[in-house]
Amino acid sequence: MRIIAKSTLRAFYEQVNYVDSKSALEAWHHEVSKLQWSNPNDIKSQYRSASVVGENKIVFNICGNKYRLIVSVNYNAGIVFVKFIGTHKAYNKVTIEEL
């Protein structure tokens, strides 16, 4: 999968308060960039704790659910769009449908 944009992940983990997320986000990026997903079941088979939200949005738990990563997936084009990365508290304030 092609991931847009790694810079969003980097901007998050380079913040002083979130440096503990760097290795998990880098690992997620590395793994996903080597995969090809055709549908949400492909994602769930690899990431059992991921939540499918709506038609094409997926929520990943990062660092034992300390952080949440929301992506939008275009299965036909093979593209994953990073929509949100933040703390669990910040995630609770997000309206996923609006991302």
N, C-alpha and C positions, 0 to 999 in steps of 0.2 A: 504494500500500500504506500502511496505517496502521502506524506503528512505535511499539512499546511497549518500552522507554521511552528517550526521548532523554536523560533525566536520567542514565541509566547511562553513556552515551557522554560526556556533559559531565563527570560526576564523574571519569571516567578521564582525559580530556585536561586537566582543570584541575589535576591533580597535577603538581608541578614536574618530575618525571622524564619525563613523557609529553606535554608541551606540543607536541612536534613532531607528534603525531598529530591535533591539532585540525583542521587544514584537510582532511586526508584523511577523517576521520570526519564532518565537516560536509558534505563533498562527497558521501560515500556516502549520508548521511541525506537530503540534498536530492534526489539522483537517485532513490533507492528510493521516496521518498514520492510521486513522480510516476508510478510504474510500477504495472502490474497483472500479477501473476504467476499463472498457472494451474497450473503444474507446474515441476519442477526444470529442465526444458529451457529454459524461459523465462529462468531465472536464468543458466544456463550460456551462453546466447546473448549475454547482456549482459556477464557477468563470467566470462570463460573460465578464470581461475585459481581460481575458487570451487570448493570441493569439496562434493559432496553426500554427507552422512553420515547413514545411516539413512533413515527414511521422510520426515522433514520438517526435518531439521537441515542447515544450510549453514554452511560455514566460509569466511570471506572473508580474504584477505591484505590487510593495511593497511600503508601506508608500505613498500612493497617487501618484504613478508613479515616486517617487524620486529615487527609486532603481528598478532594473530589476533582476529577477531570471529566469534563463533558465534551464529547466530540459529535460531529455530524458526519455521516458516512455516505458517500456517493458510491454505491457498489458497482455500478456500470463503468464508471471512470476510474475506480480504484483509488479514490482520494478520501483521506480522513482530514476533516477540518477541526482544528482545536478551537472550541468555542468558549471554554471557561476552565480555569484551574484556580482553586482556592481552598480555604479551610472549610471544614464541615459547617461551621457557623455562617460563613459567607455563602456557601451553597444553599443553605436554608432560605436565603433571601432572594435567590435567583428564580425567575420564571422561565423554565426551560423552553417552553413554547416560543418565547420571544427571542431566543438566541439564534 
